[in-house]
Amino acid sequence: MTTPSSGKHSDPAPEGAGIPPSSGIPAWIADTVVCLALGCMGLWFVVSAWALPGGRGLIGVGTFPKVMGILLILFCAAQVIVSATSSRRGGRSTSVERPLMVGMGIVMILLFPAAMARFGYYVTSVIWVPAFAWIAGMREPVTFIVITAVLLGMARFVFEGLLGTPLS
């Protein structure tokens, strides 16, 4: 039980009731580190896509990575600005609740391009998407099937259908 300054007793707040954890790193630092890492990945997308051959008209092989990279850089910059101006005043801190799962997710993201180059997009995605969903906390098999099918269907429609870029 806690005793507020008014002298009345109250029960402690239940776990996860919106009270920030007392230990951890300041939220604005965590946001900045994550945004810088994602911004670097967006820059890598843009730089790598510039070397790709042009396509028919305005849309080519490098269009999608260029657009995604630019958007990632812009969103990260906006998040850093918002985070730096609002979080410093609030004094919030953040902690990683499931560090093993976060680490596994990072490793999966880093290994995806190599696996895709070796096994192809579709085979790799059939394995990676459910595994990544499990790491994210999903546990229903039907959800795994639906997410994987929708992602593969959209990729096929966008890349092979609209852009004429084979993924296999």
C-alpha positions as CSV (number, residue, x, y, z in Angstrom):
1,M,0.0,0.0,0.0
2,T,1.1,3.5,-0.7
3,T,0.5,6.6,1.2
4,P,0.0,9.7,-0.9
5,S,0.8,13.2,0.4
6,S,-2.9,13.5,1.6
7,G,-2.3,10.8,4.2
8,K,-4.9,8.4,2.8
9,H,-3.9,4.8,2.0
10,S,-4.5,3.4,-1.5
11,D,-3.7,0.0,-3.1
12,P,-0.7,-0.1,-5.6
13,A,-1.6,0.2,-9.2
14,P,-1.9,-3.1,-11.1
15,E,1.0,-4.2,-13.2
16,G,1.0,-2.4,-16.6
17,A,-1.4,0.3,-15.5
18,G,0.3,3.0,-17.4
19,I,3.0,3.7,-14.9
20,P,6.3,3.9,-16.7
21,P,9.0,1.5,-15.5
22,S,11.5,3.0,-13.0
23,S,14.5,1.5,-14.7
24,G,15.5,1.7,-18.3
25,I,16.8,4.3,-20.7
26,P,15.1,7.6,-21.5
27,A,12.5,7.1,-24.2
28,W,13.8,9.8,-26.4
29,I,17.2,8.1,-26.5
30,A,15.7,4.7,-27.4
31,D,13.5,6.4,-30.1
32,T,16.5,8.2,-31.6
33,V,18.6,5.0,-31.7
34,V,15.9,3.0,-33.4
35,C,15.1,5.8,-35.9
36,L,18.7,6.3,-36.8
37,A,19.1,2.6,-37.5
38,L,15.9,2.6,-39.6
39,G,17.0,5.8,-41.3
40,C,20.3,4.2,-42.2
41,M,18.4,1.2,-43.7
42,G,16.2,3.6,-45.7
43,L,19.3,5.4,-47.0
44,W,20.8,2.0,-47.9
45,F,17.6,1.2,-49.9
46,V,17.8,4.5,-51.8
47,V,21.6,4.2,-52.6
48,S,21.3,0.5,-53.6
49,A,18.2,1.2,-55.8
50,W,19.9,4.0,-57.7
51,A,22.3,1.4,-59.2
52,L,19.4,-0.7,-60.5
53,P,18.5,-0.5,-64.3
54,G,15.7,1.7,-65.4
55,G,12.3,0.4,-66.5
56,R,9.5,1.3,-68.7
57,G,8.6,4.9,-68.1
58,L,8.6,6.2,-64.6
59,I,8.3,2.8,-62.9
60,G,11.4,0.5,-62.8
61,V,13.0,-2.1,-60.7
62,G,14.4,0.4,-58.3
63,T,11.2,2.5,-57.9
64,F,9.8,0.6,-54.9
65,P,13.0,0.5,-52.8
66,K,13.6,4.2,-53.6
67,V,10.1,5.2,-52.5
68,M,10.2,3.0,-49.4
69,G,13.7,4.2,-48.5
70,I,12.7,7.9,-48.8
71,L,9.5,7.4,-46.8
72,L,11.5,5.5,-44.1
73,I,14.0,8.4,-43.9
74,L,11.2,11.0,-43.7
75,F,9.2,9.1,-41.1
76,C,12.3,8.5,-39.0
77,A,13.3,12.2,-39.1
78,A,9.7,13.2,-38.1
79,Q,9.7,10.7,-35.2
80,V,13.1,11.9,-33.9
81,I,11.8,15.5,-33.9
82,V,8.6,14.6,-32.2
83,S,10.3,12.3,-29.7
84,A,13.0,14.8,-28.9
85,T,10.5,17.6,-28.2
86,S,7.9,15.7,-26.3
87,S,9.8,12.9,-24.4
88,R,12.5,15.0,-22.8
89,R,9.9,17.0,-20.9
90,G,8.0,14.0,-19.8
91,G,11.0,12.1,-18.5
92,R,9.6,8.7,-19.6
93,S,11.9,5.7,-19.7
94,T,11.6,2.6,-21.7
95,S,12.7,-1.0,-21.1
96,V,12.7,-4.1,-23.3
97,E,10.3,-6.6,-22.0
98,R,11.3,-9.5,-24.2
99,P,14.9,-9.0,-25.2
100,L,15.3,-12.5,-26.6
101,M,12.4,-12.0,-29.0
102,V,13.7,-8.6,-30.0
103,G,17.1,-10.1,-30.7
104,M,15.6,-13.0,-32.7
105,G,13.6,-10.5,-34.7
106,I,16.7,-8.5,-35.5
107,V,18.6,-11.6,-36.6
108,M,15.7,-12.7,-38.8
109,I,15.6,-9.3,-40.5
110,L,19.3,-9.4,-41.1
111,L,19.3,-12.9,-42.5
112,F,16.2,-12.5,-44.8
113,P,18.1,-11.1,-47.8
114,A,20.6,-13.9,-47.8
115,A,17.9,-16.5,-47.4
116,M,15.9,-14.9,-50.2
117,A,18.9,-14.9,-52.5
118,R,19.5,-18.6,-51.8
119,F,16.0,-20.0,-51.7
120,G,13.8,-17.4,-53.4
121,Y,11.3,-15.0,-52.1
122,Y,8.3,-17.3,-51.8
123,V,10.0,-20.2,-50.0
124,T,11.8,-17.8,-47.6
125,S,8.6,-15.9,-46.9
126,V,6.6,-19.1,-46.2
127,I,9.1,-19.8,-43.4
128,W,9.9,-16.2,-42.3
129,V,6.4,-14.7,-42.0
130,P,5.0,-17.3,-39.6
131,A,8.2,-17.3,-37.6
132,F,8.3,-13.5,-37.4
133,A,4.6,-13.5,-36.4
134,W,5.4,-16.0,-33.6
135,I,8.2,-13.8,-32.4
136,A,5.8,-10.9,-32.4
137,G,3.5,-12.8,-30.1
138,M,0.9,-14.3,-32.3
139,R,0.0,-17.9,-31.5
140,E,-3.0,-18.8,-33.6
141,P,-2.2,-21.1,-36.6
142,V,-5.1,-19.6,-38.7
143,T,-3.5,-16.2,-38.2
144,F,-0.2,-17.5,-39.5
145,I,-1.8,-18.9,-42.6
146,V,-3.9,-15.8,-43.3
147,I,-1.0,-13.3,-42.9
148,T,1.4,-15.4,-45.0
149,A,-1.2,-15.9,-47.8
150,V,-2.1,-12.2,-47.9
151,L,1.5,-11.1,-47.9
152,L,2.5,-13.5,-50.7
153,G,-0.6,-12.6,-52.7
154,M,0.1,-8.9,-52.4
155,A,3.8,-9.4,-53.3
156,R,2.9,-11.4,-56.3
157,F,0.2,-8.9,-57.5
158,V,2.4,-5.8,-56.9
159,F,5.8,-7.1,-58.0
160,E,5.0,-9.6,-60.7
161,G,1.7,-8.3,-61.8
162,L,2.1,-4.5,-61.8
163,L,5.9,-4.0,-61.9
164,G,6.8,-7.1,-63.9
165,T,9.5,-8.0,-61.5
166,P,9.8,-11.7,-60.8
167,L,10.3,-12.8,-57.2
168,S,11.0,-16.4,-57.7
